[in-house]
């Protein structure tokens, strides 16, 4: 190996853990040795390489940077005749990650069955809203007429807000079971667009005055006279005590719609996950694996 291809340590003939005194002694010795054995241009080249190696290894900061450079470029030494470590094959790793993702998605989307018999009037399903459909109510015609009348009166002098002009709807009282938590209300609104543009409604689902405001039910780019269907779900509510409760629906607001029907469904239990929820559930495993793959890729390159 030529002198220019040797490491600073090899040039000076010292180990990687040599201290400054040892490096100084090796440098002075080699200066004298090279001066006796060679001359001219070759001597100047050797002395320049020695000087550069000595200056680097006796400067703590430069030596640390140089050692890091050596660690990045030098191959791993063989042990007991075994071949040096080879970069891990990334293609099998990528295939393994994809397989884990597919297995997780398939497991989370598997059919699930409730072994317990359903109560009278209940329907066991597996929906994104819940596991069991407890009740399904179709609001009476007078309630629908009240909503449309409140919409027509909105903005008239001396009139109150929409939810003050319309009456709250109440369902049947029932006693929630703690092992069936959480509970949700699903609101389905049918109607007709009054003009071109966005159609929206807003409702307040409650359980004995307990609840949270549900986001607006919205349909964009509707055409005047076209039938529209809007659907939304309330935030989940869990009950700790077996106290009777009543589902309540309050009309809050509406825009560009004539309402023709409203259905309220009461769901209990945890339903099947959406694809986004499945991905989120597997993120705890996937994220470390992705970082592992990136680290292995960095070691290989």
C-alpha angles and dihedrals in degrees: 000000000000120000093249091059095051123097120248089254092052092048092055094038095235134124125257090254096051116136126231094263092054091048091050092050093048091048095052092045093052092047090059093042095051091046090059097044104043143019143184123031095347091055092052091050092051093046091049091052091048092049092050092049092048094047092050098046095045092053108079096209096045090046092052092051091046092050090052090051091052091050091054097048106033119088119241110268118249119247125213092345094307118138118258118266113280124212111269112253107256097197094067089046091054091048090050092051091050091049092052090050093051093046091050093048091048092049094049092047095047117125112267125200131199109225093196116092114248122242122250112290093015126115121206110218137150107238134151085248097057147302101268129039102215101178140359118198128189107204113237122256092250090059091052091048089051092054093050092045090052089051091051092050095047112118096020115131113271095012123129129225122294097260090052092051094050131057125243117249119229128196130204121298116252137168113242119220117228092222090057096059136168111053127198138182119219116204119203117186126190123191149120129275111242096201141359113288141048121351118202143165133185128206140179113221114196141174108214089330091315117118149089132255112268119221120257118280103231140181119185129209096018118169123231111267094013119131113247134198122200126186135183141160130223122236113272118268125198125202123209099184129053095241120144115257136188126214110232129189123197122194109229110168146334138188134198096354141108105207117225102171144359127199124193120199125190115210131185134194132023115308130206117295125253118235089259092053090048091053091047092050091052094044090090088065100031098051095059090045091051091050090048090053091050091049092051090048090052091051091050097049 
